[in-house]
């Protein structure tokens, strides 16, 4: 196990792309920011007495980048969806070229336990796990150790 500290989504993308060729696959469980401020302000912003508006732009898509360069490696993505959960998870799986996707709902945020559906690229549910987040993560690792090949 190695630790590669990053601060920004761009740094995470760079580290993931650099390290991925030496891996059998990736479990992309990190919840990175989807958006960042368009411009960075130096120093402190003073109060203006009114509302403040920020222009936001999309950050790099780490999962999609790994899906594009996976070759013979496998990719597991995560989808936390509130509306049309299965449909949106399948769309993400295809769009980002994942082999599997872990679907969970917004009730997982801040919770000790979770219930997830594990879906393959053929859109079949191959597993469903419920338990503490550690138990669910262990079940995922065990499943991949038995079924994933690169």
C-alpha positions in Angstrom: 0.0 0.0 0.0 1.3 3.4 -0.9 0.2 6.9 0.0 0.3 9.7 -2.6 -1.0 13.0 -1.0 -2.8 15.4 -3.3 -4.7 18.6 -2.8 -6.4 19.3 -6.1 -8.4 17.3 -8.5 -5.7 18.0 -11.2 -3.0 16.6 -8.8 -5.2 13.5 -8.2 -5.6 13.0 -12.0 -1.9 13.3 -12.6 -1.0 10.9 -9.8 -3.6 8.4 -10.9 -2.6 8.5 -14.6 1.1 8.1 -13.6 0.5 5.2 -11.3 -2.3 3.3 -13.2 0.0 1.5 -15.8 1.6 -0.5 -12.9 -1.8 -1.6 -11.5 -4.2 -4.4 -12.3 -7.1 -2.0 -11.8 -8.5 0.9 -9.9 -11.3 1.4 -7.4 -12.2 5.0 -7.9 -13.9 5.7 -4.6 -12.6 9.2 -4.0 -15.3 11.9 -4.0 -13.4 14.7 -5.8 -14.9 18.1 -6.5 -16.9 18.3 -9.7 -16.4 22.1 -9.9 -13.9 24.7 -8.9 -13.9 28.5 -9.0 -13.1 29.9 -12.4 -10.7 32.5 -10.9 -8.6 32.4 -7.8 -8.6 35.5 -5.6 -5.3 36.4 -4.0 -5.6 37.3 -0.3 -8.9 38.0 1.5 -12.1 39.2 -0.1 -13.6 42.2 1.8 -17.3 42.4 2.5 -19.2 44.4 0.0 -22.5 44.5 1.7 -24.2 42.4 -0.9 -24.3 38.9 -2.2 -21.2 37.3 -3.8 -21.3 35.3 -6.9 -18.6 32.9 -8.2 -18.2 31.5 -11.7 -17.5 27.8 -11.5 -15.9 25.5 -14.1 -15.7 21.7 -14.2 -12.7 20.0 -12.7 -10.8 17.2 -14.5 -12.7 13.9 -14.6 -10.2 11.4 -13.0 -12.5 8.4 -13.5 -13.1 9.2 -17.2 -9.4 9.7 -17.8 -8.6 6.3 -16.3 -11.4 4.7 -18.3 -9.9 6.1 -21.5 -6.4 4.7 -20.8 -7.3 1.4 -19.1 -6.3 -1.0 -21.9 -6.3 -4.4 -20.1 -6.8 -3.0 -16.6 -10.2 -3.0 -14.8 -12.0 0.1 -13.5 -14.6 0.3 -10.7 -16.5 3.6 -10.4 -18.9 4.9 -7.8 -22.2 6.6 -8.4 -24.1 8.4 -5.6 -27.5 9.1 -7.1 -30.7 10.5 -5.7 -32.9 10.6 -8.8 -33.1 7.8 -11.4 -30.3 6.1 -9.5 -29.8 3.0 -11.7 -30.3 4.8 -15.0 -27.8 7.5 -14.0 -25.3 4.9 -12.7 -25.4 3.0 -15.9 -24.9 6.2 -17.9 -21.9 6.9 -15.8 -20.6 3.4 -16.2 -20.8 3.6 -20.0 -19.6 7.2 -20.3 -16.5 6.7 -18.2 -15.7 3.2 -19.6 -16.0 1.4 -16.2 -16.1 -2.4 -15.9 -18.3 -2.1 -12.8 -20.0 0.6 -10.9 -21.0 0.7 -7.2 -24.4 2.4 -6.8 -25.3 3.9 -3.5 -27.8 6.6 -2.4 -27.5 10.0 -0.6 -28.4 8.3 2.7 -24.8 7.0 2.6 -23.4 10.5 3.2 -22.2 10.7 6.8 -23.7 7.3 7.7 -21.9 4.4 9.4 -23.5 1.8 7.2 -24.4 1.5 3.6 -26.3 -0.6 1.1 -24.9 -0.8 -2.4 -25.6 -2.4 -5.7 -22.6 -3.6 -7.8 -23.3 -3.5 -11.5 -21.3 -4.8 -14.4 -20.8 -3.3 -17.9 -23.5 -5.6 -19.2 -25.9 -3.8 -16.8 -26.3 -6.9 -14.6 -26.4 -6.6 -10.8 -23.6 -8.9 -9.8 -23.8 -8.3 -6.1 -25.6 -6.3 -3.4 -24.0 -5.6 -0.1 -25.3 -4.1 3.1 -23.4 -3.4 6.3 -20.9 -0.9 7.7 -18.9 0.9 5.2 -15.9 -1.2 6.2 -17.9 -4.4 5.7 -19.1 -3.3 2.3 -15.6 -2.3 1.2 -14.2 -5.7 2.3 -17.0 -7.4 0.3 -16.0 -5.4 -2.8 -12.3 -6.3 -2.4 -13.1 -9.9 -1.8 -15.4 -10.0 -4.9 -12.7 -8.3 -7.1 -10.0 -10.7 -5.8 -12.1 -13.6 -6.9 -13.6 -12.3 -10.2 -11.5 -9.4 -11.6 -8.8 -10.3 -14.1 -6.5 -8.0 -16.0 
